[in-house]
């Protein structure tokens, strides 16, 4: 009995020393380490976010100041302005409308003045209204003092208020006039910067206030202008709020689990049962992982195929219908590239949750690829039921996703099939759904398309054309470059030509460019095709050295690695003159990455190429592109030309585009001119160049010389 008590006391003492105390120490060290790591990561994340926000503020002010200067100089360098710098009443009225009123209404310049060669205010405007005696106005005098040493643009304090100033010289002789404008850093100005930098609570103060985040705005001479403060986003705190409860719960679970294990070890009577339970749980988890996606928990391809097979078998037996929806996210690659793969994973999880909330209990939502999802709908009553679900999915996925304290937009495209109408074979249904998905993406994305037999035939035709085009590229058999003349505004003199690719297929005959160019872009063949067209254009330019030769650049070609170097090498190899080569780009090359596109355009212009913005007016932000990208020409889309004399306000629209282009120093070309009436209207609007069937269609090279003569 004594030995039993001693043995029990010794076992208890040994258990406490060798098991319980080390376990408690490990738990305490783990808890302290986890808490310290979480605190440090939260603090570092907040600090990095605030530093990044401060850089965004600095960049936003720098860009805003550059835009202010560009707006002013676009007017100060306008030649018609220099002709009205006299003191006649007509000139004053002209300056009121085209300087003071225009800068205020167009860009929000609040105080503007024209200085004569003696640096005296000749005329001034406040909020777009002329000042009767600018020499006596205190604000004008304050602006005059602040701009005395200003060469371009800067921030300064004017009349006790922080403001952005810009100066532009007018005239080319020694007696220069100057145009000076001012924008106060008021609530409206800061609201625009806040929207651009996506910061909240952006405000200005004269002294360093106790704000959560602030930035000292200084002039280029180092003078303090004032403090900008804002409400900083704190991703670390957000992360802590998100991870903290789950971490605490995990620690609690671990502690409870350890206590449970200690108790089990102490009793030591149910070890075998515990082992069997763990083995059973492991088998269940392994079975779950074999048929479910690890990231989202949705059924994977194997389970989806199994359920689709079961649904098709039941549909055959009970004469039911089964629908299959193939869903692919739009712009997922852009989100991955912009925010990182972790953000892409979070987006996939959020999409999975939205899809699961939209379907019936009997439906199956699965993930079968990176950003591809699939929905199996058994027991479908009618196609309208499937179309309604497809539209609900499109509407749900077009709404923003909240990721990392911000909003991300994705959208989706859907291809759908219906069994038994489109077949009963599982693989055939998936193939046809993929074809319908391709049609949805080709049609502009953000849509759903139901499979039709003509789609299958179209895919086979496109594949055949792609194979034939690849063969034609080996020897350029059947490929040719034709040229459409570009005329002056009188329609009498040819000032350039546009190189246009033509393909005479050996069996299909002449294939329209709109048919094979899109295929070439999808397959990547557009890159060697575009380079060959540029070589041919260089040879034509050498043959007709007085002509400007325009070459279209595909968005795929524009975004290819080493595009600028390749263009320069081709022109150098062919002996062409880059100053007589005009590269026409469309809005599609500018949308995805404006920073990279601007760098490419600048590099091309530095190499001597001229840049034309083709199909101008068809994009949603073409006006913005004129102020962002340094192009030489805009080409008014043929749809505007064709509307002359048909649609209301068509003349006014073209006149506005021409006036805008001329104000920015750009050449304006109108495409699609087919009648003399259109030519006259475009001439009256002030267009510089014309192009269209009224003068000539595209002609082969051998006929170009005859056409010129």
PyMOL commands that set and color helices and strands:
alter all, ss='L'
color gray80, all
select helices_A, chain A and resi 2-76+79-82+89-107+134-136+138-146+187-197+235-267+271-291+301-318+332-339+341-358+383-397+426-442+453-475+513-523+526-543+555-558+563-574+578-580+588-591+594-606+622-628+638-642+650-663+676-685+701-708
alter helices_A, ss='H'
color red, helices_A
select strands_A, chain A and resi 111-115+121-126+129-130+153-158+161-170+177-184+200-205+213-218+224-231+321-329+364-367+372-380+401-403+406-408+412-419+448-450+479-488+494-505+509-511+548-552+581-585+610-616+633-636+667-670+689-690
alter strands_A, ss='S'
color yellow, strands_A
deselect
rebuild
show_as cartoon
